[in-house]
Amino acid sequence: VVSGTQPLPPLPAGAFTLVVIPDTQSYLGKGCKATPNSTDPVTNPNLEAQLAWITAHQKEQNIVFVTHVGDIVDKNNEDQWAVAKQHLDKLRGVVPFSLTVGNHDMTSKGDARLFQQHFPAASFTGQPWYLEAYAHDRADQQVSANNVNSAQHFSAGGMDFLHLSLECNAPDDVLAWADTLLGRHPEKTALITTHMDLGIIEKPKTEKGYIEDPKGRMNWVKIHGARGNTGGQMWDKLYRKHANLHLVLCGDQSRVTALRRADTADDGHLVHALLSDYMSQPVLRLMRFLPKEKRIEVLTFDVAKKVLVDSTRYVPDAGQHQFTLPLP
């Protein structure tokens, strides 16, 4: 599925790294989609390998932040969430991080109570890098609240960053919160991770469509029904309005795998959107920021094979996996 031959090059002097964890749905054992007849305990060897690499190389790679694009689990059940927590908790006390809630991480109506039980806002609020979580006073606290949408801030290389994790198809009330937060911190370089942004533009009508149909910013939703916002609506209602927003990171589309585009915001600057969903293989996106050279080196790295990814089943173009972006 994933191939490459080149090793990870050394970190350039003065660089720091932001790690993106793509969808991690590779669960094995009892009750899992991949092993329906198994009686073994539930495990996720690929997620385990990803977290082991991050924690072992945090200092060497100068990793300053880790973000997960969502679909943390494959099936929204207690067994898989327990395994996800076991591995993702290894980041605590090591590096600031955020978790984005994907469509597999909640019900179609946005009920994310299992995510909230395992990663509640209260388990982050003592961290100096954790800014806040979206909150509302409705009765349905299992929807959108309690760390389902969250904000973090951190500094590196003389730059101050604001990061938002927005749930899959975030509704208008969540976008209003994000809009206020971005407006409150115009001095910070802002990044957003959400689950659905780039991918197949219109919902495919055939299985081949998930591979071959036109790609871009998505115009369909999986969560929240009529309340849910598509990638296109999130661009119009939020992303394009903010001069400090420079990167939007997403996953969800395994058969698209890797995609990127740049769009002009209302003030004229470019907002870069990057999709990474490596079919739940043990792959990480390593975004190396080089402030003095005003660029970001984006490297896609298979932690099991210890090689840079230059080709996948659906994306043989190495330039979609390894590339450079301008740094504002």
QUINOR-V803199 format. One record per residue. RES is the residue in three letters. OMEGA is omega in radians with two decimals (none if undefined). Layout:
res = [RES | RES]
omega = [OMEGA | OMEGA]
//
This chain:
res = [VAL | VAL | SER | GLY | THR | GLN | PRO | LEU | PRO | PRO | LEU | PRO | ALA | GLY | ALA | PHE | THR | LEU | VAL | VAL | ILE | PRO | ASP | THR | GLN | SER | TYR | LEU | GLY | LYS | GLY | CYS | LYS | ALA | THR | PRO | ASN | SER | THR | ASP | PRO | VAL | THR | ASN | PRO | ASN | LEU | GLU | ALA | GLN | LEU | ALA | TRP | ILE | THR | ALA | HIS | GLN | LYS | GLU | GLN | ASN | ILE | VAL | PHE | VAL | THR | HIS | VAL | GLY | ASP | ILE | VAL | ASP | LYS | ASN | ASN | GLU | ASP | GLN | TRP | ALA | VAL | ALA | LYS | GLN | HIS | LEU | ASP | LYS | LEU | ARG | GLY | VAL | VAL | PRO | PHE | SER | LEU | THR | VAL | GLY | ASN | HIS | ASP | MET | THR | SER | LYS | GLY | ASP | ALA | ARG | LEU | PHE | GLN | GLN | HIS | PHE | PRO | ALA | ALA | SER | PHE | THR | GLY | GLN | PRO | TRP | TYR | LEU | GLU | ALA | TYR | ALA | HIS | ASP | ARG | ALA | ASP | GLN | GLN | VAL | SER | ALA | ASN | ASN | VAL | ASN | SER | ALA | GLN | HIS | PHE | SER | ALA | GLY | GLY | MET | ASP | PHE | LEU | HIS | LEU | SER | LEU | GLU | CYS | ASN | ALA | PRO | ASP | ASP | VAL | LEU | ALA | TRP | ALA | ASP | THR | LEU | LEU | GLY | ARG | HIS | PRO | GLU | LYS | THR | ALA | LEU | ILE | THR | THR | HIS | MET | ASP | LEU | GLY | ILE | ILE | GLU | LYS | PRO | LYS | THR | GLU | LYS | GLY | TYR | ILE | GLU | ASP | PRO | LYS | GLY | ARG | MET | ASN | TRP | VAL | LYS | ILE | HIS | GLY | ALA | ARG | GLY | ASN | THR | GLY | GLY | GLN | MET | TRP | ASP | LYS | LEU | TYR | ARG | LYS | HIS | ALA | ASN | LEU | HIS | LEU | VAL | LEU | CYS | GLY | ASP | GLN | SER | ARG | VAL | THR | ALA | LEU | ARG | ARG | ALA | ASP | THR | ALA | ASP | ASP | GLY | HIS | LEU | VAL | HIS | ALA | LEU | LEU | SER | ASP | TYR | MET | SER | GLN | PRO | VAL | LEU | ARG | LEU | MET | ARG | PHE | LEU | PRO | LYS | GLU | LYS | ARG | ILE | GLU | VAL | LEU | THR | PHE | ASP | VAL | ALA | LYS | LYS | VAL | LEU | VAL | ASP | SER | THR | ARG | TYR | VAL | PRO | ASP | ALA | GLY | GLN | HIS | GLN | PHE | THR | LEU | PRO | LEU | PRO]
omega = [-3.09 | -3.14 | 3.12 | -3.13 | -3.01 | 3.07 | 3.07 | 3.13 | 3.12 | 3.10 | 3.11 | 3.11 | 3.09 | -3.10 | 2.96 | -2.96 | 2.92 | -3.10 | 3.05 | 3.05 | 3.07 | 3.13 | -3.05 | -3.01 | -3.03 | -3.13 | 3.14 | 3.10 | -3.02 | 3.05 | -3.11 | -3.11 | -3.08 | -3.07 | -3.00 | -3.10 | -3.07 | 3.00 | -3.11 | 3.03 | -3.12 | 3.10 | 3.01 | -3.07 | -3.11 | 3.07 | 3.10 | 3.14 | 3.12 | -3.12 | 3.10 | -3.14 | -3.12 | -3.08 | -3.14 | -3.03 | -3.07 | -3.11 | -3.11 | -3.12 | -3.12 | -3.14 | -3.05 | -3.14 | 3.10 | 3.08 | 3.08 | -3.03 | 3.12 | -2.83 | 3.08 | 3.09 | 3.09 | 3.04 | -3.03 | 3.14 | -3.04 | -3.08 | -3.12 | 3.12 | 3.11 | 3.11 | 3.11 | 3.13 | -3.14 | -3.10 | -3.07 | 3.09 | 3.11 | 3.09 | -3.08 | -3.13 | -3.13 | -3.06 | 3.02 | -3.12 | 3.09 | 3.10 | -3.14 | -3.06 | -3.14 | -3.10 | 3.09 | -3.05 | 3.14 | 3.07 | -3.12 | 3.10 | 3.07 | 3.10 | -3.06 | -3.01 | 3.12 | 3.02 | -3.12 | 3.14 | -3.06 | -3.13 | -3.11 | 3.11 | -3.11 | -3.14 | 3.14 | -2.93 | 3.09 | -3.10 | -3.10 | -3.12 | -3.12 | -3.02 | 3.13 | 3.03 | 3.05 | 3.13 | 3.03 | -3.08 | 3.08 | 3.13 | -3.06 | -3.11 | 3.10 | -3.14 | 2.96 | -3.01 | 2.97 | 3.02 | 3.04 | 2.98 | -2.97 | -3.14 | 3.12 | 3.02 | -3.11 | -3.14 | 3.10 | 3.07 | -3.13 | -3.14 | 3.07 | -3.05 | 2.94 | 3.12 | 3.06 | 2.94 | -3.13 | -3.10 | 3.09 | 3.11 | -3.09 | 3.14 | -3.06 | -3.12 | 3.09 | 3.14 | 3.09 | 3.07 | -3.14 | 3.13 | 3.12 | -3.09 | 3.09 | 3.11 | -3.11 | -3.07 | -3.09 | -3.10 | -3.10 | 3.02 | -3.00 | 3.08 | 3.08 | 2.93 | 3.02 | -3.02 | -3.12 | 3.04 | 3.08 | 3.11 | 3.06 | -2.95 | 3.12 | -3.09 | -3.08 | 3.11 | 3.11 | 3.09 | 3.11 | -3.13 | 3.14 | 3.11 | -2.88 | -3.09 | -3.12 | -3.06 | 3.11 | 3.09 | -2.94 | -3.14 | 3.12 | -3.05 | 3.06 | -2.99 | 3.02 | 3.09 | -3.10 | 3.11 | -3.05 | 3.10 | 3.05 | 3.03 | 3.11 | 3.12 | 3.11 | 3.04 | -3.07 | -3.05 | -3.02 | -2.91 | -3.00 | -3.00 | -2.92 | -3.11 | -3.10 | -3.14 | -3.05 | -3.10 | 2.98 | -3.08 | -3.10 | 3.10 | 2.98 | -2.93 | -3.02 | -3.11 | 2.92 | 2.98 | -3.10 | -3.12 | 3.07 | 3.09 | 3.08 | 3.14 | -3.11 | 3.11 | -3.06 | -3.12 | 3.07 | -3.14 | -3.12 | 3.00 | -3.11 | 3.10 | -3.08 | 3.04 | 2.98 | 3.04 | -3.02 | 3.04 | 3.07 | 3.01 | -3.10 | -3.04 | 3.06 | 2.93 | 3.10 | -3.13 | -3.09 | 3.14 | 3.08 | -3.02 | -3.10 | -3.13 | 3.09 | 3.09 | 3.07 | 3.03 | 3.13 | -3.13 | 3.09 | -2.89 | 3.06 | -3.03 | 3.12 | -3.14 | -3.12 | 3.10 | 2.98 | 3.14 | 3.07 | 3.13 | 3.01 | -3.07 | -3.06 | -3.11 | -3.13 | -3.09 | -3.13 | -3.12 | 3.04 | -3.10 | 3.14 | -3.08 | -3.11 | 3.06 | 3.03 | 3.09 | -3.11 | none]
//
